[in-house]
Structure formats: C-alpha cells, structure tokens
C-alpha cells in the first residue's frame, strides 16, 4: 500500500508526482515521506522527463505534516525522524535535476506550503489558501518554512504567515510572489502542463544548468552543484578522452586542451 501513497507517472516529456492520501488532504507522515522520496528518485531517473509536476489527489494539495504522526514522538525522535528526515526529502525535491512545478488545486498549509516552496514554480487555483499555521498549535515550521521559504518569498511574507498567522488567498500569494500564476478552479493541472510543455521545448541541458546556477546563487546548492557543472563540462572535452585512453593503455596522456 505504501507505494500507492505517492505515485510517479510519465507523460511524454512531463513527469507527474502525485500525493495520494485524499482522505487526509494528503497530510504527510513517515510512510508518505518515504514514498515521496522514492517517487522523486523515479522522476530523476526517468528517461526523457524534462519537467516534473507535483500534485495532490482530491481537494487538498497538502495539509502539511500529519499531527497524529509526530505528536507522540519523543523530542529526540521528533528532531531526527521527523524534522531532519522531512528536510532530506524536501531537499531532494528542491535539488531535482528537472524544473518542477507545484500544482496547487487545493490548500497548501504548513508542510504543504514548504513542499510547494521546494518546487521551482507554483500554479494555484483561485480558491486555494496558503499559510504557516504551526505556531497556533505551539510548534514552528520545521521543513524549511523559515529558511527556503524566506529565501524564495522574502522574510516579510513569511513573517506574516508564520508569526502573524495570516492565511493568504491565492491572489494575495500571487501579489507577494509566493505563487507564479492563479487560474480558475479546476484549471491548475492544465495550466501547469502547458507551462511544463513550454519549458520542455527549451534546451534540456541548458535548462538544467540554469537551474543549478540559480540554486547556487540562491544558496540552495553549493559545492556539489559547482562540481557537477564543472565535471559535466570536463566530460565533453578531448582532455578527458585523452586521459582515460592513456590510463587504459598504461601510458602518459598527451593533453591538447581541446
């Protein structure tokens, strides 16, 4: 059953990761996080997938972390099994090689907004509400709601939600740059697909490189991204072929800087 909690499917150049716990408004627990991590691995490895959509089944995009899943945890387990593991999964999404689009056809609250923030773009339907309500039950955003969200949306917008308790309508979120497009109810998936198709028609390697460079500038990525870009460049050179050929032949390489 766990593998059905989050699914991955490919439609041509577009991959779709779908949260499938509609009876809980796609609230996240540990099995959901594991299934999400596995689906993201599938998406990154899927041949030909150039853009990935992240959607939620039913009326909610994601209601955040399932309170029942963590409320009984010890402080140590809450820190490691819940917060740190959730961070790892969300970082996996943020660092996916393909551009990503969150399809907000339902509310994105708490961890749900943190999940959307880990995507490159967000398309929201007009009825959608967004916010960080954690302090109302005595906790704080734990899956990058005070870190990645601040970098991407600005500190004041996050203050309004996390400290002020404001729940924003999609139109307000658009004005603050939290979402990129607002559409009529029932149209988010179509709009996201159209946007994904336009991105998919661009140079795939250049698009992935641009995403990495922006992530470095934003502080989302660092050493690994820099080395990945440099290694990708080197892999295309004659020097690499000369070096590997010489290694196999057990002779000194003759580099030509080509």
N, C-alpha and C positions, 0 to 999 in steps of 0.2 A: 504493500500500500504506500510505503514511504516514497517510492519513486514517482508516484502519481501526485504527490503534494506540489511538486513543481515540475513542469514539463518543458522540453525543448522540441521545436519543430522547425523545419527549414522549408521556405517557400521561395525557390529561386535564389536570388542574391540576399534575401532577407531571412534572418533567424528570429524566432519568437520564443521568449522565455515567459511562461505563464504560471503565476501563483494560483493554486487550485485548492483553496480551503474556504469556499464562499460562505459556508455556514458560520464561520468566524471572521468574516470580512477579510480573509487572507492574513489574519494575525500570525505573527511568526513565533514558532517555538523551535527547539533544537532540531527535531526531525525536518522541519521546514527549511531551516538554515542549511542543513546537510544536503537536502535535495536541491536547494538553490545553488549551492556551491558546485554540485555535480552537473547541473544544467548549464552553468556558466562554462565549465570545462568543456562540455559538449559543444557549446556555441563557438568557443575559441578555436576548437579543432575542426569544426565542420568545414569541409572543402567548399569554397565558393561563397561562403557567407561574408558579406561586406558590411552589413549593418545589423544590429540586434535590437529588437523591441523588447521591453519588459512590461508585462501587463498583468492584470489581476482578473480572475474569473468572478462573475457575479457583480454585485452592486458596489463593492469597495475595491479600490486599488490595493491598499494595505492599511490595516488599522494599527500597525506597529507591532511591538512585542506583546505576546500573549501574557498578561499579568499572571495567570494561573501557572504558567510555565516557569516563572522565576521567583514568585512571591515566597515560596517555601525554601529557597536556596539559602545556604549559609553565606556570610559575607565573602568568604574566600571563593566559593563556587560561583557566586554571582559575578565576582570580578573576572574570574578566569573562564568559566564555562559559558557565561552569558555575554558579558561585555567584550572581552578580548576575542572570543570566537566570532561574535557578530561583526566586530571590526574586521576580522580577517576575511569574512565572506563579502562584506561591503567593499573592502579594498579590492577584492578580486573583481568585482563588477566595475569599479572605477578605473581599474587598470586593464580591462579587457582590450585586446588589440583593435577590435572594431569600434566604430562610433556606436553609441547606444542612445535609445530614445525611450523615456518612460511614458507609457500610455495611461494617463490619469482619467479613467472613465468612472472612477469613484474616489471617495475621500482618501487623502494621504496624510496621516497623522502620526506624530511621534516617529517611531522606526520606519513607518511607511514613507514619511517625508525624507528621512535620511536615506532610504533606499532610492527614492526618486532623485535626490541630490547627487547620488553616486553616478547617475547617468549623465550623458553629455547634453541632452536636450529633454524638455518636458512639454508634452501636449496635454492640455487639461480641458475637460468639458465644463460648460458654464456653471453647472450645479456643484462642482467639486469644492470641498473645503480643505484647507491645508493649515497645519499648525504643529507646535510642540507643546502638548498639554502635560508633560511629565511632572512639572513642579506642583500641579494640582493634586497629585497623589504622593507627593513627598520624595520624588526621585528627580534625576536630571537626565537630559538626553545623553545616551551612552554609546551610540553607534555613529559618531562624528557629527551630531547635530550642533555642537558648539565649535567644531573645528572645520571640517569640509564645508558645512553649510555657511559658515562665516566667510570662508574664502570665496565661495561661489555666489553668495547672495548679499554679502555685506553684513557687518556687525549689527547695524541698527535694525534691519529687518528681522534678524534672529532674536535680538533683544525683545522686540515687540511680541514675538511668539513665545519664546522660552521664559522670559521674565514677566512680560506684561500679560501673557495668557491670551493674546489675540488669536482668533481663528480666522484666517483670511479666505474670502471667496476667490474663485479663480481670477476674476477681473482685477482684484486688488493685488493678487500674486503676480499677475502679468505686469502691472504698473511698477512693481518692485523688482522685476527681473527674475522672479523665482520660477515662473513658467515662461515658455517661449511663444506659445500660441494657445488661444482659447477658442473652442469650437462648440457648436450646439451639442446637446445631449445625444449620445449615440454615434457621434462622428469622430471620436478621438482616434480609434483604431484606423479608420480610413485616412485621416489626416497624417497620422504617424507613418503609415505605409507609403503615402505619397512623398513625404519628406525623406523617408528611407530610400525610396527608389531614386530620387534626385541625387542623394549622397552616393548611392551605389554606382551611379553612372560616371562619377569622377574617378580619377586615377587612384586605385586602391592602395598602392604603396605610398604614394604621396599623402593620401588622406591619413593613413596610419601614422606616418612620420609627423604630420602636422599635429595630430592628436598627442603624440608623445612630447613634442616640443612645447606645446601649450601646457601639458601636465607638468613639465619641468619648470616652466615659468611660474606656474600656479603653486608650486610646492607639493603637488600631488605625487610626483615622481622625482627621482633624484639619480643616484649613482647607477641603478640598474637600467634606467631608460637611456642615460647618456652612453653607457657601454653598449646597449642594444643598437642604438643608432650608429655608433662608430663601427661596431662589428658587422652590421649589415652593409655598410659602405665598403669595408675592407674585403668582405666576402665576394664582392663584384670585381675586385682588382686582379690584374695579372700577377701581382706580387704574391697573393695567396696561392694561386695555382703553381707558381714557381717554387714557393716554399714547400708546399705539400708534395709536389712532384719530386723535389730534391730529397725530402725526408724519406719518401718511399724507396727512392733509388739509392739512398745512403750516400749522398754526395752533397757538396756545398752548393747552396742555391745561388742562382745568378739573377738578382732582382733588377727590374728595369723601370720601376716606378710607373707602370702602365695600368 
